Each structure stands twice: as C-alpha cells, then as structure tokens.
Amino acid sequence: MRIRPTGHRWLAIAACLASFVSLGIATSEASTATPACSTVNLLLGHGDKRSEATGENSVLFTLTNHGKFTCHLYGHPSVSLYDNKGRVMPFKYTWAGTQYVSQTPPKMVVLRPGAPASFLVAKYRCDIGLVMEAKTIRVYPPNTTQQLSGNAVPFVDAGGFWYCKGGPKDPGNLVEVSPVRATIGYM
C-alpha cells in the first residue's frame, strides 16, 4: 500500500524544501535558476598541496566567485599548460577520469559571492627524464569563453608538471582534469 501525503504533510514537505533553498542547499530546480558564472566574476587560485605515493603530481585549483551575485558552474574546465617562454606544452588532456582523478560525473555547483569551487589537475611522474616544466596554467572555466591564468605550480617543493622525454606516448605526458566540485578536497 502506498501512502500519499495529504493536507498538513504537503505543507511540512513544502516548508522543508523552502528551508533547504534558504539555507543555500541547492535543489536541482534552484540550481538551474541561477545564471552560469562569468569568467570576469571568477578568481583562479590554489587549494592545498598534493603528494600522492603513486607517482602522481597534482595541484588542486580553485575558482572563487568574487562577483555580487550567485552563479553556477557545471562540467570540466579546459586547461592548458605553458613553459617559461609562454609556449603551450604538448600534453594530452583527458576528462575521462583515471586512477588519479575521480570518474564521477559532473554536478551543478552553485557559488554564492565569495564561495570557492575546486578542480584537480594531475599527471604521472616522468620516469625516463624531464624536458620542460610548466610555469603557467590557463583555464577556461566550464561553459565560458574567456580564460584565467595563474601559476601552474604554486608550491616550491611540489613535483611540478614536467613534460617527459618519452614523447606523446609516455604516460607521464597525459594530464587529467577533474570536473568542478563544490568541496575543496581530494577528488
């Protein structure tokens, strides 16, 4: 037998939903009502340092809403890495998720003013030698047409994003990018 909410139960359910929205807990309807974040209202920053025992080099990047209004992000950012002379490095990029980056699908991230979202950029170490290190990262936040630029390796003692001697087929030349997430934590 199926129990249907009646009268006062509908009011209780409606009150609960209203409190979720007012607390900033996004429902799918509330999320789609917010406009997409514009690049001019986002700041690129860094989360904490990552040092995985598996040979991975990764950096957690943040996108913070410094605008006056709530907006949303959905999907994967587009990323490119550049050497110290401003040349794009010939990495292969993937959003597929592998052993280092979560394979969970993207979720809508609603950002109130001042709120950050995060994404992880990861690659495997270079086993047969180093060619050049990335100095700059350029990021197109999801569903935007303008890029943000920043330091690719914000930590002096981090492993860095090095292009490996093995060329395009070297597993160390594959860069993985996670979807944007609401939490500033491990992907």
Secondary structure as GFF3:
##gff-version 3
##sequence-region A 1 187
A	DSSP	alpha_helix	8	22	.	.	.	ID=ss1
A	DSSP	alpha_helix	28	33	.	.	.	ID=ss2
A	DSSP	three_ten_helix	39	41	.	.	.	ID=ss3
A	DSSP	beta_strand	42	49	.	.	.	ID=ss4
A	DSSP	beta_strand	56	65	.	.	.	ID=ss5
A	DSSP	beta_strand	71	73	.	.	.	ID=ss6
A	DSSP	beta_strand	78	82	.	.	.	ID=ss7
A	DSSP	beta_strand	92	94	.	.	.	ID=ss8
A	DSSP	beta_strand	109	111	.	.	.	ID=ss9
A	DSSP	beta_strand	116	124	.	.	.	ID=ss10
A	DSSP	beta_strand	130	133	.	.	.	ID=ss11
A	DSSP	beta_strand	136	140	.	.	.	ID=ss12
A	DSSP	beta_strand	148	151	.	.	.	ID=ss13
A	DSSP	beta_strand	162	164	.	.	.	ID=ss14
A	DSSP	three_ten_helix	167	169	.	.	.	ID=ss15
A	DSSP	three_ten_helix	171	173	.	.	.	ID=ss16
A	DSSP	beta_strand	174	177	.	.	.	ID=ss17
###
